[in-house]
Amino acid sequence: SDLFVGLEPGQDKVLGVAPSPGQTIQVGGRQLIAIADQYGVDWIDQSSTAIARITRAGRVLDKVFFADLVRRNLPGNDNDAVVVELDDFMPMTVAADDAAPVVLSDVNWDQKSGRFTATVYRAHPLGDGQHDTFLLRGSVRATQSVLVFAHALPGGSKLSASDVRVNDSYTGHVTNQMFSAATSIEGMTLLHSVVADQVILDRDLQKTIVMHKGDPVLISFRSPGLHLAVTGRALEDGFDGQYVRALNLASKMIVTGRVVNGSELDVDTTSGPVPSDSATLRRLTSSSNNGLGVQRRSAGW
């Protein structure tokens, strides 16, 4: 019935071995005539030039299939947080309707080096030893979650959560210079251009400077029931939360405070003010224009 249609009930017969899955065989016209005569097939259009091509349905077992098979059979592997890579792999074609086409055995995994070997057997051998069984070799590497850039960015860009994503299947060497959460880099500035999927390292970033040396600032002192403020000048660049020094323009004292935003410092109550020397004042005067009036709130700062 793979060659002729319209057979009578009970007339179908096995003629020989079918082609391997995914393979094709040809039956020439003279052989077709002989088969029709032998089995009483009413083949009206008999021709010695006719050719029948019979292809057996098949599906290809690729690297993904075998990598998953190895992953599921690794001894002592209780999760899927590994990546399996195969060496010198050749795909295998099996019958399309075969739900369990191969058997994996003799899995040998050296967890220290990551190397493994395993033997694959066809569940339904073809009678060809070279293709019915073969050795799988490769490596197994644990995966980890790292932060990568979601798209290319130029140097100087200020990062937001939408600029990064988590790669849960990173298999490279992980160092303490990497990041795993978007909140840890939000608001930071890129030191150079980057490309999509590049792993984010701390050497790629710097905290964004919000207060610049020479900027006018409001110096605040807060304690329960008390809030004092006076104008000053920043003596250092600073990012949010950093402690920097500033000059109190009223008292000419240098105080240390935490950067609240680009124009405000909260005085550190554990540090005392120190007198400013003339060199500091000259440097500050030459690098900025002082156009602010002084609002004297506390002569003690």
C-alpha positions in Angstrom: 0.0 0.0 0.0 3.0 2.3 0.1 3.3 1.8 -3.7 -0.2 1.2 -5.0 -3.7 2.6 -4.1 -7.0 0.8 -4.4 -5.9 -2.5 -2.9 -8.5 -5.1 -2.0 -9.0 -6.0 1.7 -6.3 -8.4 2.8 -4.2 -7.7 -0.3 -1.6 -5.6 1.5 1.7 -7.3 2.1 5.2 -6.5 3.6 7.7 -6.2 0.8 10.9 -5.5 2.6 12.7 -3.3 5.1 11.5 0.3 5.2 14.0 3.2 4.8 15.6 4.6 7.9 13.7 7.6 9.5 14.1 10.6 7.2 15.5 8.6 4.3 14.1 7.8 0.9 14.2 4.7 -1.4 13.3 4.5 -5.1 11.4 1.6 -6.8 11.8 1.5 -10.6 9.1 0.8 -13.2 10.3 -2.8 -13.9 10.3 -3.7 -10.2 6.8 -2.1 -9.8 5.5 -4.2 -12.7 6.9 -7.4 -11.1 5.4 -6.6 -7.7 2.0 -5.8 -9.3 2.0 -9.1 -11.2 3.2 -11.1 -8.1 0.5 -9.8 -5.8 -2.3 -9.4 -8.3 -2.5 -5.6 -8.2 -4.6 -4.2 -11.0 -2.1 -1.5 -12.2 -3.6 -0.2 -15.4 -0.9 2.4 -16.2 2.0 0.0 -16.1 5.3 1.6 -17.3 8.9 0.6 -17.2 9.8 4.3 -16.9 7.7 4.9 -13.7 9.5 5.6 -10.4 8.1 5.4 -6.9 9.9 7.3 -4.2 9.1 6.4 -0.6 10.3 8.6 2.3 9.9 7.6 5.9 8.8 10.4 8.2 11.4 11.4 10.8 12.4 14.0 13.3 15.9 15.3 14.1 17.3 15.1 17.6 19.5 18.2 17.8 21.9 19.6 20.4 19.0 21.1 22.4 17.4 17.7 22.8 20.6 15.9 23.9 21.7 18.8 26.2 18.3 18.6 28.0 18.6 14.8 28.2 22.1 15.1 29.8 20.9 17.8 32.2 18.0 15.6 33.4 20.3 12.6 33.9 23.2 14.3 35.7 23.8 12.5 39.1 23.2 14.8 42.0 21.8 17.7 39.9 18.6 18.7 41.7 17.9 21.7 39.5 18.2 23.0 36.0 20.6 25.8 36.8 23.3 24.4 34.5 24.3 24.8 30.9 25.3 21.7 29.0 27.6 22.1 26.0 28.3 19.2 23.6 31.6 18.5 21.7 31.7 17.2 18.1 28.0 16.6 18.0 26.1 15.1 15.0 22.3 15.2 15.0 20.3 12.0 14.9 17.1 11.3 12.9 14.5 9.1 14.4 11.0 8.0 13.6 8.5 10.9 13.8 6.1 9.0 16.1 8.8 7.6 18.5 8.1 9.1 21.9 11.3 7.7 23.5 13.8 7.2 20.7 17.0 7.0 22.7 18.4 5.8 26.0 21.2 7.6 27.9 23.4 5.5 30.1 26.8 5.5 31.8 26.7 9.2 32.6 30.1 10.2 34.1 30.3 13.8 35.3 33.4 15.3 36.9 32.0 18.2 38.9 35.4 19.7 39.5 36.3 20.1 35.9 32.8 20.2 34.6 33.5 17.5 31.9 31.1 14.6 31.2 30.7 11.6 29.0 27.6 9.5 28.4 26.5 6.7 26.0 23.5 7.0 23.7 21.6 4.0 22.4 18.8 4.0 19.9 15.7 2.5 21.5 14.9 0.9 18.1 18.3 0.0 16.5 18.7 0.2 12.7 21.3 -2.6 12.6 24.1 -0.1 12.1 26.5 -0.1 15.1 28.0 3.2 14.1 24.6 4.9 14.2 22.8 2.8 16.8 25.1 3.9 19.7 27.6 6.7 20.2 29.5 8.6 22.9 28.4 12.0 24.0 31.2 14.3 25.4 31.0 17.9 26.7 31.0 20.2 29.6 28.5 21.2 32.3 28.6 24.7 33.8 26.6 26.2 36.6 24.5 29.3 35.7 24.2 32.4 37.8 22.3 35.7 37.7 24.1 38.8 36.6 23.1 42.2 35.4 23.7 43.1 31.8 22.9 46.1 29.6 19.6 45.9 27.8 20.8 47.9 24.9 23.8 49.9 23.6 24.5 53.1 25.5 27.0 55.9 25.0 29.5 57.0 27.7 28.2 59.6 30.1 24.6 58.1 30.1 22.8 58.1 33.4 21.4 54.6 34.0 17.8 53.7 34.9 16.2 50.3 35.5 15.0 50.1 31.9 18.7 50.2 30.7 19.5 46.9 32.3 18.2 43.4 32.6 19.0 40.2 34.5 20.7 37.3 32.7 19.8 34.2 34.7 21.9 31.8 32.6 25.3 33.4 32.8 28.0 30.8 32.8 31.2 32.9 32.9 33.4 33.6 35.9 31.5 35.7 38.5 33.4 38.3 40.5 32.5 40.8 43.2 32.8 43.5 40.5 29.5 42.4 39.0 25.9 43.4 39.9 22.8 41.3 40.3 20.0 43.9 41.0 19.0 46.9 39.0 18.6 49.0 42.1 22.3 48.8 42.8 23.2 50.8 39.6 20.2 53.1 39.2 21.2 56.7 38.8 24.9 55.9 38.2 26.8 57.2 35.1 28.5 55.2 32.4 32.3 55.9 32.0 32.4 54.6 28.4 30.1 53.3 25.7 28.6 49.7 26.1 26.8 47.2 23.9 23.7 45.2 24.5 24.0 42.0 26.7 27.4 43.2 28.0 27.9 42.2 31.7 27.9 45.2 33.9 31.1 45.7 36.0 31.8 48.3 38.6 34.6 49.7 36.5 32.0 50.6 33.9 30.2 53.0 36.2 30.6 55.8 38.6 28.2 57.4 41.0 26.6 60.5 39.4 28.0 63.8 40.7 25.1 66.0 41.8 27.0 68.6 43.8 30.1 70.2 42.2 33.0 71.9 43.8 32.3 75.7 44.0 28.5 75.3 43.8 26.4 77.5 46.2 24.8 75.2 48.8 22.4 75.4 51.7 24.1 74.0 54.8 21.5 72.5 57.2 21.7 71.4 60.8 18.9 69.2 62.1 18.1 67.9 65.6 14.8 67.2 67.4 12.9 70.5 67.5 15.7 72.5 65.7 16.5 73.3 62.1 19.2 75.8 61.2 20.4 76.7 57.8 23.1 78.9 56.3 24.5 79.4 52.8 27.9 78.1 51.8 30.1 76.8 49.0 30.9 73.2 48.2 34.6 72.4 48.5 34.3 69.0 46.8 32.3 67.2 44.2 29.7 64.8 45.7 27.1 62.3 44.8 23.8 61.6 46.7 24.6 60.4 50.2 28.3 61.2 50.1 29.9 63.2 52.8 31.7 66.3 51.5 33.2 69.5 52.9 31.7 72.9 52.5 32.6 76.5 53.5 30.1 78.3 55.7 30.2 81.8 54.1 29.1 83.5 57.3 31.6 82.0 59.8 34.3 81.1 57.3 34.4 77.6 58.9 34.7 74.4 57.0 32.0 71.8 57.9 31.3 68.2 56.7 27.9 67.2 55.6 25.9 64.6 53.7 24.7 65.5 50.2 20.9 65.6 50.2 20.6 66.9 46.6 22.6 69.1 44.3 22.2 72.2 46.5 21.8 71.0 50.1 24.1 69.4 52.8 23.0 68.0 56.1 25.8 68.7 58.6 27.4 65.7 60.3 26.8 66.3 64.0 29.7 64.0 64.9 32.3 66.2 63.1 33.3 69.7 64.3 33.9 72.7 62.1 37.4 73.7 61.3 38.8 77.1 60.3 39.4 77.7 56.6 42.9 78.9 55.6 43.5 81.7 53.2 44.6 79.3 50.4 41.2 77.6 50.5 39.4 80.9 50.3 41.5 82.1 47.4 40.9 78.9 45.5 37.2 79.0 46.2 36.9 82.7 45.2 38.8 82.1 41.9 36.7 79.1 40.9 33.2 80.5 41.5 31.1 83.7 41.5 29.6 84.5 44.9 26.3 86.2 44.2 24.4 85.0 47.2 23.6 86.9 50.3 24.4 85.3 53.6 21.5 84.2 55.7 23.0 84.1 59.2 21.2 81.5 61.4 23.9 80.4 63.7 27.1 82.1 64.4 28.6 78.9 65.9 29.0 77.1 62.6 
